Every structure is written in C-alpha cells, then in structure tokens.
Amino acid sequence: MVSADILERLSATLASRRDADPSVSYVAKLFHKGQEAILKKVGEESLEVVMAAKDGDKLHIVREVADLWFHTLVLLAHEGLSHEDVLAELARREGISGIDEKASRKER
Ligand SMILES: N=c1c2ncn([C@@H]3O[C@H](COP(=O)(O)OP(=O)(O)OP(=O)(O)O)[C@@H](O)[C@H]3O)c2ncn1[C@@H]1O[C@H](COP(=O)(O)O)[C@@H](O)[C@H]1O
C-alpha cells in the first residue's frame, strides 16, 4: 500500500513552488496565474472524473481522480490551507453516522 506520506511530500513541494520559476514549474505557473486559473483546472478535472466514471475504465478513473486531488491540493495551498485541514475536517466528521461503527466492525 502506498503511504499517505505522499500528501506530506507533495504539500512540501507545492509550498516550495511559491517562489519558483513559472517557466519551469507547472505548479509555479498555476500559482502565478492565480485563483481563476486554479479554479478552472479544478472544474475541468471534476468533469473529467465524471466522464471517466461513466466510461467505467478503472485505471482512467484513478488517473482522473489523481488529477482532481492534485489540483485541489494546489487550490488549498493557494488559499493558505493544506491537506491537513481537510483530514482534520474528515476526522471531525467521524461519529456523525447513524451506524455504530465499533459495533459494525465487531460484527464483521
Ligand atoms: N501531481 C502532479 C500533477 N498531476 C498532473 N499534473 C499536471 O497537470 C497538468 C494538467 O493536466 P491536463 O490533463 O489538463 O493537461 P494540459 O491540457 O496540458 O493542462 P494545461 O496546461 O492546459 O493546464 C499537466 O501538465 C500535468 O503534467 C501534475 N503536475 C505536477 N504534479 C506534482 O507536482 C510536483 C511539482 O510539479 P512542478 O511544479 O511541475 O515542478 C511534481 O513533482 C508532481 O509530484
């Protein structure tokens, strides 16, 4: 299994691109273009995820979701946020389910 450390490393790379040369770095170019350009990519990649899912090719779905995750990470970095803020929000939501997760895990 691939470690979730990739999110840490990618976040560090994204942060390092703030002052990088836009002519040699895709991320630096997006940061340089600004929020509108980043949002446009997030919108495009979302649509590509939908089309891949309809298509049903699993590898295609994974690749398009990776593109979407990547561009949302760029958006978070641009807004001064990171994957950790999202993970904290998901953790906060644990336990809002009507199903008793501990009991259902014991049953399995
Ligand atoms: N994970 C990614 C990643 N995923 C997708 N992309 C780029 O996202 C772009 C958008 O893909 P599209 O399919 O929309 O292709 P496109 O039409 O050429 O895109 P546009 O130029 O029109 O936006 C492509 O150029 C991909 O190369 C990525 N670019 C970079 N990363 C990571 O970011 C790091 C830093 O990248 P640089 O900033 O380029 O050094 C890399 O080491 C990677 O870890």
The ligand as an SDF file (V2000), in Angstrom:
LIG
                    3D

 44 47  0  0  0  0  0  0  0  0999 V2000
    0.9930   15.5050   -9.3810 N   0  0  0  0  0  0  0  0  0  0  0  0
    1.2850   16.3460  -10.2450 C   0  0  0  0  0  0  0  0  0  0  0  0
    0.4830   16.5230  -11.4250 C   0  0  0  0  0  0  0  0  0  0  0  0
   -0.6510   15.9180  -11.8380 N   0  0  0  0  0  0  0  0  0  0  0  0
   -0.9770   16.4900  -13.0080 C   0  0  0  0  0  0  0  0  0  0  0  0
   -0.0690   17.4540  -13.3280 N   0  0  0  0  0  0  0  0  0  0  0  0
   -0.0460   18.3200  -14.4960 C   0  0  0  0  0  0  0  0  0  0  0  0
   -1.3070   18.8970  -14.6150 O   0  0  0  0  0  0  0  0  0  0  0  0
   -1.4390   19.3730  -15.9420 C   0  0  0  0  0  0  0  0  0  0  0  0
   -2.8910   19.3360  -16.3090 C   0  0  0  0  0  0  0  0  0  0  0  0
   -3.2350   18.2130  -16.9980 O   0  0  0  0  0  0  0  0  0  0  0  0
   -4.2120   18.2510  -18.2280 P   0  0  0  0  0  0  0  0  0  0  0  0
   -4.6170   16.8420  -18.4500 O   0  0  0  0  0  0  0  0  0  0  0  0
   -5.3110   19.2290  -18.0120 O   0  0  0  0  0  0  0  0  0  0  0  0
   -3.2240   18.7130  -19.4060 O   0  0  0  0  0  0  0  0  0  0  0  0
   -2.9640   20.1010  -20.1190 P   0  0  0  0  0  0  0  0  0  0  0  0
   -4.0570   20.3200  -21.0970 O   0  0  0  0  0  0  0  0  0  0  0  0
   -1.5650   20.0230  -20.6300 O   0  0  0  0  0  0  0  0  0  0  0  0
   -3.0700   21.1870  -18.9560 O   0  0  0  0  0  0  0  0  0  0  0  0
   -2.9880   22.7680  -19.0700 P   0  0  0  0  0  0  0  0  0  0  0  0
   -1.5460   23.1330  -19.3120 O   0  0  0  0  0  0  0  0  0  0  0  0
   -3.9130   23.2190  -20.1370 O   0  0  0  0  0  0  0  0  0  0  0  0
   -3.4350   23.2390  -17.7000 O   0  0  0  0  0  0  0  0  0  0  0  0
   -0.4760   18.5720  -16.7990 C   0  0  0  0  0  0  0  0  0  0  0  0
    0.5220   19.4330  -17.3160 O   0  0  0  0  0  0  0  0  0  0  0  0
    0.1340   17.5900  -15.8100 C   0  0  0  0  0  0  0  0  0  0  0  0
    1.5010   17.3760  -16.0270 O   0  0  0  0  0  0  0  0  0  0  0  0
    0.8440   17.4960  -12.3580 C   0  0  0  0  0  0  0  0  0  0  0  0
    1.9380   18.3010  -12.1870 N   0  0  0  0  0  0  0  0  0  0  0  0
    2.6930   18.1240  -11.0840 C   0  0  0  0  0  0  0  0  0  0  0  0
    2.3880   17.1890  -10.1080 N   0  0  0  0  0  0  0  0  0  0  0  0
    3.2110   17.0910   -8.8720 C   0  0  0  0  0  0  0  0  0  0  0  0
    3.6800   18.3830   -8.5540 O   0  0  0  0  0  0  0  0  0  0  0  0
    5.0980   18.3550   -8.4240 C   0  0  0  0  0  0  0  0  0  0  0  0
    5.6580   19.6910   -8.8550 C   0  0  0  0  0  0  0  0  0  0  0  0
    5.4820   19.8700  -10.2350 O   0  0  0  0  0  0  0  0  0  0  0  0
    6.2000   21.0980  -10.9900 P   0  0  0  0  0  0  0  0  0  0  0  0
    5.6120   22.3270  -10.4320 O   0  0  0  0  0  0  0  0  0  0  0  0
    5.8920   20.9260  -12.4430 O   0  0  0  0  0  0  0  0  0  0  0  0
    7.6640   21.0000  -10.7060 O   0  0  0  0  0  0  0  0  0  0  0  0
    5.5480   17.1560   -9.2750 C   0  0  0  0  0  0  0  0  0  0  0  0
    6.7620   16.6480   -8.8380 O   0  0  0  0  0  0  0  0  0  0  0  0
    4.4160   16.1700   -9.0310 C   0  0  0  0  0  0  0  0  0  0  0  0
    4.6270   15.4970   -7.7920 O   0  0  0  0  0  0  0  0  0  0  0  0
  1  2  2  0
  2  3  1  0
  2 31  1  0
  3  4  1  0
  3 28  2  0
  4  5  2  0
  5  6  1  0
  6  7  1  0
  6 28  1  0
  7  8  1  0
  7 26  1  0
  8  9  1  0
  9 10  1  0
  9 24  1  0
 10 11  1  0
 11 12  1  0
 12 13  2  0
 12 14  1  0
 12 15  1  0
 15 16  1  0
 16 17  2  0
 16 18  1  0
 16 19  1  0
 19 20  1  0
 20 21  2  0
 20 22  1  0
 20 23  1  0
 24 25  1  0
 24 26  1  0
 26 27  1  0
 28 29  1  0
 29 30  2  0
 30 31  1  0
 31 32  1  0
 32 33  1  0
 32 43  1  0
 33 34  1  0
 34 35  1  0
 34 41  1  0
 35 36  1  0
 36 37  1  0
 37 38  2  0
 37 39  1  0
 37 40  1  0
 41 42  1  0
 41 43  1  0
 43 44  1  0
M  END
$$$$
